[in-house]
């Protein structure tokens, strides 16, 4: 994150918060842009989302969109992590 100020996300736009969060999931600009746009569409389609703490509330949205974008299912991710844990006890 670029700021240590706890109020940073409360004062930032949703797009700015998404941009910060997406950096955790994608290293290329093209992937980031697609994930941000898809996340914005998902947010607009779900007005019941509570955005009182945008960083915390949007992280699951970004994670879901990023996993979908990279075509990784949650089950695949869990099985990969299990395999890593077995290989490196």
PLY file of the C-alpha trace (Angstrom):
ply
format ascii 1.0
element vertex 89
property float x
property float y
property float z
element edge 88
property int vertex1
property int vertex2
end_header
0.00 0.00 0.00
1.22 3.48 -0.68
-0.01 5.17 2.47
0.23 4.40 6.18
-2.64 6.78 6.94
-5.60 4.67 8.17
-8.04 7.14 6.58
-6.44 6.86 3.15
-9.04 4.48 1.72
-11.98 6.35 3.26
-10.99 9.43 1.30
-10.04 7.66 -1.95
-12.33 6.81 -4.86
-13.49 3.24 -5.33
-11.32 3.02 -8.46
-8.26 4.15 -6.48
-8.92 1.54 -3.79
-9.38 -1.16 -6.44
-6.15 -0.11 -8.13
-4.24 -0.52 -4.87
-5.81 -3.92 -4.18
-5.39 -5.30 -7.71
-1.63 -4.76 -7.50
-1.59 -7.75 -5.12
-3.08 -10.05 -7.75
-1.74 -8.94 -11.13
1.65 -7.78 -12.30
0.75 -6.56 -15.78
-1.11 -3.37 -16.57
-3.48 -5.07 -19.00
-4.56 -7.65 -16.43
-4.98 -4.97 -13.77
-7.17 -2.87 -16.03
-9.47 -5.79 -16.87
-9.77 -6.86 -13.23
-10.54 -3.30 -12.10
-13.23 -2.83 -14.76
-14.84 -6.19 -13.99
-14.76 -5.44 -10.26
-16.41 -2.06 -10.86
-19.19 -3.75 -12.86
-19.69 -6.28 -10.07
-19.84 -3.50 -7.48
-22.39 -1.55 -9.52
-24.50 -4.69 -9.91
-24.48 -5.21 -6.12
-25.57 -1.95 -4.48
-26.06 -3.81 -1.19
-22.28 -4.07 -0.74
-21.21 -2.31 2.44
-18.29 -0.04 1.57
-17.82 1.55 4.98
-14.29 0.09 5.01
-13.47 -0.05 1.29
-10.11 -1.83 1.59
-11.59 -4.65 3.66
-14.95 -4.80 1.88
-13.54 -4.76 -1.66
-10.76 -7.30 -1.15
-13.10 -10.32 -1.55
-14.57 -8.76 -4.71
-11.12 -8.19 -6.22
-10.00 -11.67 -5.20
-13.04 -13.29 -6.83
-12.63 -11.29 -10.05
-8.87 -11.98 -10.19
-9.35 -15.72 -9.67
-11.99 -15.72 -12.40
-9.75 -13.70 -14.73
-6.85 -16.10 -14.28
-9.28 -19.06 -14.45
-8.29 -20.44 -11.07
-10.97 -22.15 -9.05
-10.89 -22.04 -5.28
-10.60 -25.85 -5.22
-7.54 -25.70 -7.51
-5.95 -23.10 -5.28
-6.55 -25.18 -2.15
-5.17 -28.34 -3.79
-2.08 -26.46 -4.99
-1.50 -25.11 -1.50
-1.90 -28.61 -0.04
0.67 -29.91 -2.53
3.10 -27.10 -1.61
2.63 -27.89 2.08
3.36 -31.60 1.43
6.48 -30.78 -0.59
7.81 -28.36 2.04
6.88 -29.57 5.53
0 1
1 2
2 3
3 4
4 5
5 6
6 7
7 8
8 9
9 10
10 11
11 12
12 13
13 14
14 15
15 16
16 17
17 18
18 19
19 20
20 21
21 22
22 23
23 24
24 25
25 26
26 27
27 28
28 29
29 30
30 31
31 32
32 33
33 34
34 35
35 36
36 37
37 38
38 39
39 40
40 41
41 42
42 43
43 44
44 45
45 46
46 47
47 48
48 49
49 50
50 51
51 52
52 53
53 54
54 55
55 56
56 57
57 58
58 59
59 60
60 61
61 62
62 63
63 64
64 65
65 66
66 67
67 68
68 69
69 70
70 71
71 72
72 73
73 74
74 75
75 76
76 77
77 78
78 79
79 80
80 81
81 82
82 83
83 84
84 85
85 86
86 87
87 88
